[in-house]
């Protein structure tokens, strides 16, 4: 079974990194660059439905808190990542419903491992 991930990420280069990294671990990543696209893809069903939502909480110009809330309303586990220095964003992500918030560096170096752990414990709020 292929693991499908829906990510909210505006940066083209990091979007490609997410897709390439996950592809090498037999996962698929669908990247949304806007809240509207992200919400539309959250409503996918069947084999098109993602197993997990990932949200970059460092992006500007996109209401990432609304994205997290929308994903949680549709029963997606949510992984958020961003600057380890931005404690306010981390707190807001957890309040919006993210189960796990990790630093950019942790996400970039252990993306597949974090995703697997999230899917093994989807209902728990975890911190790495």
N, CA, C and O atoms as CSV, one atom per row, in Angstrom:
chain,resi,resn,atom,element,x,y,z
A,1,UNK,N,N,0.832,-1.180,0.000
A,1,UNK,CA,C,0.000,0.000,0.000
A,1,UNK,C,C,0.883,1.253,0.000
A,1,UNK,O,O,1.772,1.396,0.839
A,2,UNK,N,N,0.632,2.128,-0.923
A,2,UNK,CA,C,1.386,3.367,-1.012
A,2,UNK,C,C,0.847,4.375,-0.008
A,2,UNK,O,O,-0.364,4.569,0.099
A,3,UNK,N,N,1.744,5.011,0.722
A,3,UNK,CA,C,1.364,6.072,1.642
A,3,UNK,C,C,1.275,7.354,0.834
A,3,UNK,O,O,2.198,7.707,0.100
A,4,UNK,N,N,0.155,8.045,0.980
A,4,UNK,CA,C,-0.062,9.310,0.279
A,4,UNK,C,C,-0.055,10.459,1.281
A,4,UNK,O,O,-0.670,10.387,2.345
A,5,UNK,N,N,0.655,11.514,0.913
A,5,UNK,CA,C,0.803,12.679,1.773
A,5,UNK,C,C,0.333,13.905,1.000
A,5,UNK,O,O,0.632,14.056,-0.184
A,6,UNK,N,N,-0.397,14.770,1.676
A,6,UNK,CA,C,-0.784,16.061,1.117
A,6,UNK,C,C,-0.026,17.123,1.889
A,6,UNK,O,O,-0.153,17.213,3.110
A,7,UNK,N,N,0.761,17.927,1.190
A,7,UNK,CA,C,1.580,18.942,1.854
A,7,UNK,C,C,1.208,20.341,1.395
A,7,UNK,O,O,0.973,20.582,0.211
A,8,UNK,N,N,1.160,21.260,2.352
A,8,UNK,CA,C,0.990,22.681,2.064
A,8,UNK,C,C,2.373,23.308,2.121
A,8,UNK,O,O,2.943,23.494,3.196
A,9,UNK,N,N,2.909,23.634,0.932
A,9,UNK,CA,C,4.270,24.162,0.815
A,9,UNK,C,C,4.344,25.058,-0.410
A,9,UNK,O,O,4.037,24.615,-1.517
A,10,UNK,N,N,4.746,26.311,-0.230
A,10,UNK,CA,C,4.843,27.256,-1.351
A,10,UNK,C,C,6.181,27.196,-2.069
A,10,UNK,O,O,6.250,27.498,-3.261
A,11,UNK,N,N,7.237,26.816,-1.379
A,11,UNK,CA,C,8.572,26.842,-1.960
A,11,UNK,C,C,8.731,25.708,-2.969
A,11,UNK,O,O,8.622,24.532,-2.623
A,12,UNK,N,N,8.988,26.079,-4.217
A,12,UNK,CA,C,9.096,25.092,-5.283
A,12,UNK,C,C,10.231,24.099,-5.047
A,12,UNK,O,O,10.055,22.898,-5.246
A,13,UNK,N,N,11.394,24.595,-4.622
A,13,UNK,CA,C,12.534,23.709,-4.419
A,13,UNK,C,C,12.286,22.723,-3.282
A,13,UNK,O,O,12.628,21.546,-3.396
A,14,UNK,N,N,11.690,23.197,-2.181
A,14,UNK,CA,C,11.433,22.282,-1.073
A,14,UNK,C,C,10.299,21.313,-1.422
A,14,UNK,O,O,10.282,20.176,-0.952
A,15,UNK,N,N,9.357,21.770,-2.246
A,15,UNK,CA,C,8.290,20.872,-2.709
A,15,UNK,C,C,8.878,19.686,-3.460
A,15,UNK,O,O,8.469,18.543,-3.257
A,16,UNK,N,N,9.838,19.969,-4.326
A,16,UNK,CA,C,10.497,18.904,-5.084
A,16,UNK,C,C,11.263,17.980,-4.140
A,16,UNK,O,O,11.258,16.762,-4.320
A,17,UNK,N,N,11.918,18.556,-3.140
A,17,UNK,CA,C,12.644,17.733,-2.157
A,17,UNK,C,C,11.678,16.789,-1.425
A,17,UNK,O,O,11.988,15.614,-1.231
A,18,UNK,N,N,10.528,17.297,-1.025
A,18,UNK,CA,C,9.531,16.455,-0.361
A,18,UNK,C,C,9.115,15.320,-1.291
A,18,UNK,O,O,9.121,14.156,-0.889
A,19,UNK,N,N,8.758,15.647,-2.520
A,19,UNK,CA,C,8.312,14.625,-3.464
A,19,UNK,C,C,9.398,13.592,-3.747
A,19,UNK,O,O,9.130,12.390,-3.739
A,20,UNK,N,N,10.614,14.052,-3.997
A,20,UNK,CA,C,11.710,13.129,-4.295
A,20,UNK,C,C,12.059,12.239,-3.108
A,20,UNK,O,O,12.265,11.035,-3.264
A,21,UNK,N,N,12.123,12.835,-1.930
A,21,UNK,CA,C,12.452,12.051,-0.728
A,21,UNK,C,C,11.414,10.968,-0.495
A,21,UNK,O,O,11.758,9.812,-0.252
A,22,UNK,N,N,10.158,11.338,-0.570
A,22,UNK,CA,C,9.097,10.363,-0.296
A,22,UNK,C,C,8.995,9.312,-1.389
A,22,UNK,O,O,8.695,8.151,-1.110
A,23,UNK,N,N,9.239,9.707,-2.623
A,23,UNK,CA,C,9.203,8.749,-3.736
A,23,UNK,C,C,10.221,7.629,-3.514
A,23,UNK,O,O,9.956,6.471,-3.838
A,24,UNK,N,N,11.374,7.974,-2.965
A,24,UNK,CA,C,12.417,6.970,-2.701
A,24,UNK,C,C,12.031,6.031,-1.554
A,24,UNK,O,O,12.690,5.014,-1.338
A,25,UNK,N,N,10.978,6.366,-0.830
A,25,UNK,CA,C,10.510,5.528,0.277
A,25,UNK,C,C,9.103,4.993,0.005
A,25,UNK,O,O,8.337,4.706,0.925
A,26,UNK,N,N,8.788,4.869,-1.286
A,26,UNK,CA,C,7.508,4.312,-1.733
A,26,UNK,C,C,6.316,5.066,-1.164
A,26,UNK,O,O,5.324,4.467,-0.750
A,27,UNK,N,N,6.428,6.399,-1.149
A,27,UNK,CA,C,5.343,7.277,-0.731
A,27,UNK,C,C,5.102,8.283,-1.853
A,27,UNK,O,O,5.986,8.555,-2.665
A,28,UNK,N,N,3.893,8.826,-1.880
A,28,UNK,CA,C,3.559,9.848,-2.865
A,28,UNK,C,C,3.213,11.133,-2.142
A,28,UNK,O,O,2.547,11.110,-1.108
A,29,UNK,N,N,3.663,12.253,-2.682
A,29,UNK,CA,C,3.350,13.553,-2.099
A,29,UNK,C,C,2.630,14.417,-3.122
A,29,UNK,O,O,3.090,14.595,-4.250
A,30,UNK,N,N,1.503,14.942,-2.705
A,30,UNK,CA,C,0.780,15.927,-3.490
A,30,UNK,C,C,1.030,17.270,-2.810
A,30,UNK,O,O,0.808,17.409,-1.608
A,31,UNK,N,N,1.491,18.255,-3.576
A,31,UNK,CA,C,1.846,19.553,-3.013
A,31,UNK,C,C,0.786,20.579,-3.372
A,31,UNK,O,O,0.418,20.725,-4.538
A,32,UNK,N,N,0.298,21.285,-2.367
A,32,UNK,CA,C,-0.622,22.402,-2.574
A,32,UNK,C,C,0.110,23.676,-2.188
A,32,UNK,O,O,0.794,23.722,-1.165
A,33,UNK,N,N,-0.034,24.699,-3.001
A,33,UNK,CA,C,0.640,25.967,-2.730
A,33,UNK,C,C,-0.300,27.022,-2.170
A,33,UNK,O,O,0.144,28.075,-1.713
A,34,UNK,N,N,-1.612,26.739,-2.205
A,34,UNK,CA,C,-2.597,27.681,-1.673
A,34,UNK,C,C,-3.541,26.950,-0.726
A,34,UNK,O,O,-3.672,25.728,-0.786
A,35,UNK,N,N,-4.190,27.703,0.142
A,35,UNK,CA,C,-5.154,27.120,1.059
A,35,UNK,C,C,-6.319,26.502,0.295
A,35,UNK,O,O,-6.782,25.417,0.648
A,36,UNK,N,N,-6.797,27.177,-0.746
A,36,UNK,CA,C,-7.928,26.654,-1.520
A,36,UNK,C,C,-7.598,25.300,-2.155
A,36,UNK,O,O,-8.414,24.380,-2.116
A,37,UNK,N,N,-6.424,25.181,-2.728
A,37,UNK,CA,C,-6.007,23.911,-3.338
A,37,UNK,C,C,-5.854,22.834,-2.280
A,37,UNK,O,O,-6.272,21.694,-2.481
A,38,UNK,N,N,-5.251,23.196,-1.145
A,38,UNK,CA,C,-5.068,22.254,-0.041
A,38,UNK,C,C,-6.430,21.724,0.422
A,38,UNK,O,O,-6.611,20.516,0.570
A,39,UNK,N,N,-7.381,22.630,0.648
A,39,UNK,CA,C,-8.709,22.220,1.114
A,39,UNK,C,C,-9.424,21.359,0.081
A,39,UNK,O,O,-10.107,20.398,0.435
A,40,UNK,N,N,-9.270,21.700,-1.187
A,40,UNK,CA,C,-9.887,20.901,-2.247
A,40,UNK,C,C,-9.346,19.473,-2.224
A,40,UNK,O,O,-10.107,18.513,-2.345
A,41,UNK,N,N,-8.044,19.339,-2.071
A,41,UNK,CA,C,-7.427,18.007,-2.069
A,41,UNK,C,C,-7.729,17.230,-0.788
A,41,UNK,O,O,-7.665,16.001,-0.780
A,42,UNK,N,N,-8.054,17.935,0.286
A,42,UNK,CA,C,-8.457,17.248,1.519
A,42,UNK,C,C,-9.755,16.477,1.309
A,42,UNK,O,O,-10.019,15.493,2.000
A,43,UNK,N,N,-10.557,16.927,0.358
A,43,UNK,CA,C,-11.850,16.289,0.113
A,43,UNK,C,C,-11.775,15.098,-0.836
A,43,UNK,O,O,-12.805,14.529,-1.200
A,44,UNK,N,N,-10.572,14.720,-1.237
A,44,UNK,CA,C,-10.408,13.558,-2.113
A,44,UNK,C,C,-10.898,12.304,-1.398
A,44,UNK,O,O,-10.913,12.233,-0.170
A,45,UNK,N,N,-11.292,11.330,-2.186
A,45,UNK,CA,C,-11.767,10.083,-1.585
A,45,UNK,C,C,-11.101,8.892,-2.262
A,45,UNK,O,O,-10.406,9.031,-3.268
A,46,UNK,N,N,-11.329,7.743,-1.695
A,46,UNK,CA,C,-10.783,6.509,-2.255
A,46,UNK,C,C,-9.273,6.512,-2.274
A,46,UNK,O,O,-8.628,6.946,-1.319
A,47,UNK,N,N,-8.712,6.024,-3.366
A,47,UNK,CA,C,-7.261,5.924,-3.476
A,47,UNK,C,C,-6.578,7.282,-3.593
A,47,UNK,O,O,-5.365,7.381,-3.407
A,48,UNK,N,N,-7.335,8.315,-3.895
A,48,UNK,CA,C,-6.764,9.658,-4.024
A,48,UNK,C,C,-6.616,10.358,-2.671
A,48,UNK,O,O,-5.903,11.356,-2.564
A,49,UNK,N,N,-7.278,9.845,-1.649
A,49,UNK,CA,C,-7.234,10.473,-0.327
A,49,UNK,C,C,-5.861,10.246,0.314
A,49,UNK,O,O,-5.334,9.134,0.321
A,50,UNK,N,N,-5.308,11.318,0.844
A,50,UNK,CA,C,-4.009,11.227,1.528
A,50,UNK,C,C,-4.164,10.542,2.874
A,50,UNK,O,O,-5.243,10.543,3.467
A,51,UNK,N,N,-3.070,9.956,3.347
A,51,UNK,CA,C,-3.051,9.337,4.671
A,51,UNK,C,C,-2.672,10.344,5.753
A,51,UNK,O,O,-2.943,10.137,6.936
A,52,UNK,N,N,-2.039,11.440,5.325
A,52,UNK,CA,C,-1.468,12.400,6.273
A,52,UNK,C,C,-1.379,13.761,5.614
A,52,UNK,O,O,-1.108,13.867,4.417
A,53,UNK,N,N,-1.609,14.811,6.405
A,53,UNK,CA,C,-1.425,16.184,5.927
A,53,UNK,C,C,-0.177,16.768,6.579
A,53,UNK,O,O,0.057,16.594,7.775
A,54,UNK,N,N,0.609,17.457,5.777
A,54,UNK,CA,C,1.822,18.117,6.262
A,54,UNK,C,C,1.688,19.602,5.953
A,54,UNK,O,O,1.316,19.990,4.846
A,55,UNK,N,N,2.000,20.432,6.958
A,55,UNK,CA,C,1.848,21.875,6.785
A,55,UNK,C,C,3.121,22.595,7.211
A,55,UNK,O,O,3.631,22.391,8.312
A,56,UNK,N,N,3.621,23.442,6.315
A,56,UNK,CA,C,4.772,24.293,6.629
A,56,UNK,C,C,4.249,25.519,7.363
A,56,UNK,O,O,3.519,26.323,6.784
A,57,UNK,N,N,4.617,25.670,8.638
A,57,UNK,CA,C,4.117,26.787,9.438
A,57,UNK,C,C,5.030,28.004,9.357
A,57,UNK,O,O,4.880,28.952,10.127
A,58,UNK,N,N,5.966,27.975,8.433
A,58,UNK,CA,C,6.840,29.127,8.196
A,58,UNK,C,C,6.449,29.905,6.949
A,58,UNK,O,O,6.998,30.974,6.685
A,59,UNK,N,N,5.504,29.376,6.180
A,59,UNK,CA,C,5.155,30.043,4.925
A,59,UNK,C,C,4.384,31.326,5.197
A,59,UNK,O,O,3.634,31.434,6.167
A,60,UNK,N,N,4.588,32.276,4.329
A,60,UNK,CA,C,3.916,33.572,4.418
A,60,UNK,C,C,2.852,33.654,3.329
A,60,UNK,O,O,3.008,33.085,2.249
A,61,UNK,N,N,1.787,34.356,3.622
A,61,UNK,CA,C,0.756,34.586,2.625
A,61,UNK,C,C,-0.259,33.466,2.493
A,61,UNK,O,O,-1.107,33.502,1.602
A,62,UNK,N,N,-0.187,32.480,3.359
A,62,UNK,CA,C,-1.151,31.379,3.374
A,62,UNK,C,C,-1.565,31.165,4.826
A,62,UNK,O,O,-0.715,31.120,5.716
A,63,UNK,N,N,-2.855,31.034,5.066
A,63,UNK,CA,C,-3.350,30.820,6.424
A,63,UNK,C,C,-3.150,29.350,6.800
A,63,UNK,O,O,-4.051,28.523,6.661
A,64,UNK,N,N,-1.945,29.055,7.279
A,64,UNK,CA,C,-1.618,27.661,7.596
A,64,UNK,C,C,-2.405,27.160,8.806
A,64,UNK,O,O,-2.641,25.958,8.923
A,65,UNK,N,N,-2.813,28.049,9.702
A,65,UNK,CA,C,-3.646,27.612,10.831
A,65,UNK,C,C,-4.997,27.090,10.318
A,65,UNK,O,O,-5.494,26.072,10.798
A,66,UNK,N,N,-5.580,27.784,9.353
A,66,UNK,CA,C,-6.830,27.325,8.751
A,66,UNK,C,C,-6.632,25.988,8.048
A,66,UNK,O,O,-7.517,25.133,8.061
A,67,UNK,N,N,-5.466,25.815,7.435
A,67,UNK,CA,C,-5.161,24.546,6.763
A,67,UNK,C,C,-5.128,23.397,7.772
A,67,UNK,O,O,-5.670,22.322,7.515
A,68,UNK,N,N,-4.495,23.629,8.911
A,68,UNK,CA,C,-4.434,22.591,9.953
A,68,UNK,C,C,-5.836,22.285,10.457
A,68,UNK,O,O,-6.210,21.119,10.585
A,69,UNK,N,N,-6.610,23.317,10.743
A,69,UNK,CA,C,-7.979,23.096,11.231
A,69,UNK,C,C,-8.812,22.332,10.197
A,69,UNK,O,O,-9.566,21.427,10.554
A,70,UNK,N,N,-8.678,22.694,8.922
A,70,UNK,CA,C,-9.435,22.020,7.865
A,70,UNK,C,C,-9.060,20.541,7.774
A,70,UNK,O,O,-9.929,19.687,7.602
A,71,UNK,N,N,-7.792,20.248,7.887
A,71,UNK,CA,C,-7.345,18.851,7.842
A,71,UNK,C,C,-7.876,18.072,9.038
A,71,UNK,O,O,-8.339,16.941,8.891
A,72,UNK,N,N,-7.811,18.667,10.208
A,72,UNK,CA,C,-8.300,17.977,11.415
A,72,UNK,C,C,-9.810,17.766,11.359
A,72,UNK,O,O,-10.309,16.735,11.810
A,73,UNK,N,N,-10.542,18.738,10.807
A,73,UNK,CA,C,-11.997,18.593,10.656
A,73,UNK,C,C,-12.353,17.407,9.766
A,73,UNK,O,O,-13.435,16.834,9.888
A,74,UNK,N,N,-11.447,17.049,8.883
A,74,UNK,CA,C,-11.666,15.923,7.970
A,74,UNK,C,C,-10.933,14.662,8.450
A,74,UNK,O,O,-10.763,13.708,7.692
A,75,UNK,N,N,-10.509,14.672,9.695
A,75,UNK,CA,C,-9.897,13.515,10.356
A,75,UNK,C,C,-8.546,13.095,9.792
A,75,UNK,O,O,-8.207,11.912,9.819
A,76,UNK,N,N,-7.782,14.034,9.289
A,76,UNK,CA,C,-6.419,13.750,8.871
A,76,UNK,C,C,-5.474,13.932,10.050
A,76,UNK,O,O,-5.630,14.881,10.818
A,77,UNK,N,N,-4.501,13.049,10.210
A,77,UNK,CA,C,-3.409,13.365,11.129
A,77,UNK,C,C,-2.594,14.498,10.488
A,77,UNK,O,O,-2.412,14.521,9.271
A,78,UNK,N,N,-2.106,15.433,11.310
A,78,UNK,CA,C,-1.390,16.594,10.780
A,78,UNK,C,C,-0.001,16.703,11.387
A,78,UNK,O,O,0.172,16.720,12.606
A,79,UNK,N,N,0.977,16.775,10.505
A,79,UNK,CA,C,2.362,17.026,10.866
A,79,UNK,C,C,2.691,18.441,10.419
A,79,UNK,O,O,2.502,18.784,9.252
A,80,UNK,N,N,3.181,19.261,11.334
A,80,UNK,CA,C,3.590,20.626,10.997
A,80,UNK,C,C,5.098,20.734,11.156
A,80,UNK,O,O,5.695,20.077,12.009
A,81,UNK,N,N,5.707,21.574,10.319
A,81,UNK,CA,C,7.139,21.813,10.467
A,81,UNK,C,C,7.430,23.286,10.230
A,81,UNK,O,O,6.722,23.970,9.491
A,82,UNK,N,N,8.490,23.754,10.878
A,82,UNK,CA,C,8.866,25.158,10.735
A,82,UNK,C,C,10.129,25.452,11.516
A,82,UNK,O,O,10.819,24.546,11.985
A,83,UNK,N,N,10.415,26.722,11.644
A,83,UNK,CA,C,11.620,27.160,12.342
A,83,UNK,C,C,11.589,26.757,13.811
A,83,UNK,O,O,10.587,26.947,14.500
A,84,UNK,N,N,12.698,26.201,14.274
A,84,UNK,CA,C,12.778,25.826,15.691
A,84,UNK,C,C,12.807,27.060,16.589
A,84,UNK,O,O,12.591,26.956,17.797
A,85,UNK,N,N,13.071,28.218,16.006
A,85,UNK,CA,C,13.128,29.458,16.775
A,85,UNK,C,C,11.751,30.090,16.962
A,85,UNK,O,O,11.570,30.908,17.864
A,86,UNK,N,N,10.783,29.727,16.131
A,86,UNK,CA,C,9.467,30.355,16.174
A,86,UNK,C,C,8.530,29.576,17.090
A,86,UNK,O,O,7.699,28.788,16.637
A,87,UNK,N,N,8.684,29.813,18.372
A,87,UNK,CA,C,7.878,29.098,19.370
A,87,UNK,C,C,6.411,29.498,19.297
A,87,UNK,O,O,5.537,28.691,19.617
A,88,UNK,N,N,6.126,30.732,18.882
A,88,UNK,CA,C,4.748,31.189,18.747
A,88,UNK,C,C,4.026,30.388,17.663
A,88,UNK,O,O,2.888,29.961,17.858
A,89,UNK,N,N,4.683,30.188,16.527
A,89,UNK,CA,C,4.081,29.405,15.445
A,89,UNK,C,C,3.874,27.960,15.895
A,89,UNK,O,O,2.850,27.353,15.582
A,90,UNK,N,N,4.822,27.422,16.612
A,90,UNK,CA,C,4.699,26.049,17.126
A,90,UNK,C,C,3.466,25.915,18.016
A,90,UNK,O,O,2.686,24.973,17.875
A,91,UNK,N,N,3.300,26.865,18.928
A,91,UNK,CA,C,2.146,26.856,19.830
A,91,UNK,C,C,0.844,26.969,19.040
A,91,UNK,O,O,-0.111,26.240,19.308
A,92,UNK,N,N,0.803,27.876,18.073
A,92,UNK,CA,C,-0.401,28.056,17.261
A,92,UNK,C,C,-0.722,26.797,16.461
A,92,UNK,O,O,-1.890,26.443,16.304
A,93,UNK,N,N,0.303,26.122,15.956
A,93,UNK,CA,C,0.079,24.888,15.198
A,93,UNK,C,C,-0.548,23.813,16.077
A,93,UNK,O,O,-1.478,23.122,15.660
A,94,UNK,N,N,-0.038,23.679,17.283
A,94,UNK,CA,C,-0.600,22.690,18.214
A,94,UNK,C,C,-2.030,23.062,18.594
A,94,UNK,O,O,-2.893,22.189,18.680
A,95,UNK,N,N,-2.287,24.344,18.822
A,95,UNK,CA,C,-3.635,24.797,19.161
A,95,UNK,C,C,-4.606,24.579,18.007
A,95,UNK,O,O,-5.787,24.309,18.226
A,96,UNK,N,N,-4.111,24.697,16.781
A,96,UNK,CA,C,-4.957,24.481,15.598
A,96,UNK,C,C,-5.264,23.003,15.377
A,96,UNK,O,O,-6.204,22.664,14.659
A,97,UNK,N,N,-4.462,22.111,16.002
A,97,UNK,CA,C,-4.755,20.687,15.919
A,97,UNK,C,C,-3.646,19.790,15.410
A,97,UNK,O,O,-3.839,18.580,15.299
A,98,UNK,N,N,-2.489,20.352,15.099
A,98,UNK,CA,C,-1.380,19.504,14.646
A,98,UNK,C,C,-0.997,18.524,15.750
A,98,UNK,O,O,-0.888,18.911,16.914
A,99,UNK,N,N,-0.795,17.269,15.396
A,99,UNK,CA,C,-0.382,16.286,16.386
A,99,UNK,C,C,1.110,16.325,16.655
A,99,UNK,O,O,1.571,15.947,17.732
A,100,UNK,N,N,1.855,16.785,15.668
A,100,UNK,CA,C,3.309,16.829,15.828
A,100,UNK,C,C,3.836,18.068,15.117
A,100,UNK,O,O,3.420,18.394,14.005
A,101,UNK,N,N,4.763,18.749,15.787
A,101,UNK,CA,C,5.444,19.904,15.199
A,101,UNK,C,C,6.939,19.643,15.316
A,101,UNK,O,O,7.457,19.392,16.405
A,102,UNK,N,N,7.623,19.707,14.179
A,102,UNK,CA,C,9.061,19.446,14.171
A,102,UNK,C,C,9.792,20.611,13.517
A,102,UNK,O,O,9.219,21.380,12.745
A,103,UNK,N,N,11.060,20.715,13.846
A,103,UNK,CA,C,11.910,21.743,13.236
A,103,UNK,C,C,12.184,21.382,11.779
A,103,UNK,O,O,12.172,20.211,11.400
A,104,UNK,N,N,12.431,22.409,10.976
A,104,UNK,CA,C,12.756,22.194,9.560
A,104,UNK,C,C,13.863,21.159,9.388
A,104,UNK,O,O,13.767,20.270,8.542
A,105,UNK,N,N,14.913,21.280,10.196
A,105,UNK,CA,C,16.060,20.378,10.058
A,105,UNK,C,C,15.664,18.929,10.346
A,105,UNK,O,O,16.099,18.017,9.643
A,106,UNK,N,N,14.857,18.717,11.357
A,106,UNK,CA,C,14.391,17.367,11.703
A,106,UNK,C,C,13.517,16.807,10.586
A,106,UNK,O,O,13.643,15.643,10.207
A,107,UNK,N,N,12.636,17.647,10.070
A,107,UNK,CA,C,11.756,17.226,8.987
A,107,UNK,C,C,12.564,16.844,7.750
A,107,UNK,O,O,12.302,15.814,7.129
A,108,UNK,N,N,13.537,17.662,7.397
A,108,UNK,CA,C,14.333,17.422,6.198
A,108,UNK,C,C,15.188,16.160,6.305
A,108,UNK,O,O,15.404,15.473,5.307
A,109,UNK,N,N,15.677,15.848,7.512
A,109,UNK,CA,C,16.581,14.707,7.658
A,109,UNK,C,C,15.877,13.390,7.981
A,109,UNK,O,O,16.438,12.318,7.752
A,110,UNK,N,N,14.646,13.458,8.513
A,110,UNK,CA,C,13.959,12.227,8.914
A,110,UNK,C,C,12.504,12.194,8.439
A,110,UNK,O,O,11.641,11.623,9.105
A,111,UNK,N,N,12.243,12.801,7.299
A,111,UNK,CA,C,10.881,12.903,6.784
A,111,UNK,C,C,10.148,11.558,6.740
A,111,UNK,O,O,9.058,11.457,7.302
A,112,UNK,N,N,10.696,10.523,6.097
A,112,UNK,CA,C,9.978,9.244,6.039
A,112,UNK,C,C,9.753,8.631,7.424
A,112,UNK,O,O,8.685,8.081,7.694
A,113,UNK,N,N,10.745,8.725,8.290
A,113,UNK,CA,C,10.610,8.165,9.636
A,113,UNK,C,C,9.525,8.861,10.432
A,113,UNK,O,O,8.737,8.206,11.115
A,114,UNK,N,N,9.475,10.170,10.351
A,114,UNK,CA,C,8.451,10.936,11.068
A,114,UNK,C,C,7.064,10.565,10.550
A,114,UNK,O,O,6.132,10.373,11.330
A,115,UNK,N,N,6.938,10.467,9.237
A,115,UNK,CA,C,5.642,10.109,8.645
A,115,UNK,C,C,5.207,8.728,9.118
A,115,UNK,O,O,4.050,8.548,9.500
A,116,UNK,N,N,6.099,7.763,9.101
A,116,UNK,CA,C,5.740,6.417,9.574
A,116,UNK,C,C,5.316,6.446,11.036
A,116,UNK,O,O,4.322,5.814,11.396
A,117,UNK,N,N,6.037,7.154,11.877
A,117,UNK,CA,C,5.666,7.236,13.303
A,117,UNK,C,C,4.309,7.921,13.482
A,117,UNK,O,O,3.512,7.518,14.330
A,118,UNK,N,N,4.053,8.955,12.683
A,118,UNK,CA,C,2.757,9.635,12.756
A,118,UNK,C,C,1.616,8.678,12.412
A,118,UNK,O,O,0.583,8.673,13.083
A,119,UNK,N,N,1.799,7.886,11.387
A,119,UNK,CA,C,0.740,6.980,10.956
A,119,UNK,C,C,0.556,5.811,11.913
A,119,UNK,O,O,-0.529,5.234,11.985
A,120,UNK,N,N,1.599,5.462,12.641
A,120,UNK,CA,C,1.485,4.396,13.645
A,120,UNK,C,C,0.731,4.873,14.881
A,120,UNK,O,O,0.106,4.072,15.574
A,121,UNK,N,N,0.787,6.177,15.160
A,121,UNK,CA,C,0.140,6.756,16.347
A,121,UNK,C,C,-0.654,8.002,15.948
A,121,UNK,O,O,-0.357,9.096,16.427
A,122,UNK,N,N,-1.661,7.854,15.076
A,122,UNK,CA,C,-2.327,9.019,14.500
A,122,UNK,C,C,-3.113,9.876,15.485
A,122,UNK,O,O,-3.248,11.080,15.267
A,123,UNK,N,N,-3.618,9.311,16.528
A,123,UNK,CA,C,-4.448,10.077,17.454
A,123,UNK,C,C,-3.691,10.801,18.540
A,123,UNK,O,O,-4.280,11.585,19.284
A,124,UNK,N,N,-2.410,10.560,18.648
A,124,UNK,CA,C,-1.642,11.134,19.739
A,124,UNK,C,C,-0.990,12.441,19.334
A,124,UNK,O,O,-0.531,12.602,18.203
A,125,UNK,N,N,-0.956,13.374,20.281
A,125,UNK,CA,C,-0.206,14.608,20.053
A,125,UNK,C,C,1.218,14.344,20.518
A,125,UNK,O,O,1.465,14.085,21.695
A,126,UNK,N,N,2.143,14.413,19.578
A,126,UNK,CA,C,3.520,14.056,19.840
A,126,UNK,C,C,4.419,15.242,19.557
A,126,UNK,O,O,4.092,16.100,18.737
A,127,UNK,N,N,5.535,15.287,20.226
A,127,UNK,CA,C,6.467,16.375,20.022
A,127,UNK,C,C,7.851,15.792,19.845
A,127,UNK,O,O,8.288,14.950,20.629
A,128,UNK,N,N,8.543,16.247,18.805
A,128,UNK,CA,C,9.904,15.745,18.557
A,128,UNK,C,C,10.881,16.875,18.669
A,128,UNK,O,O,12.083,16.672,18.497
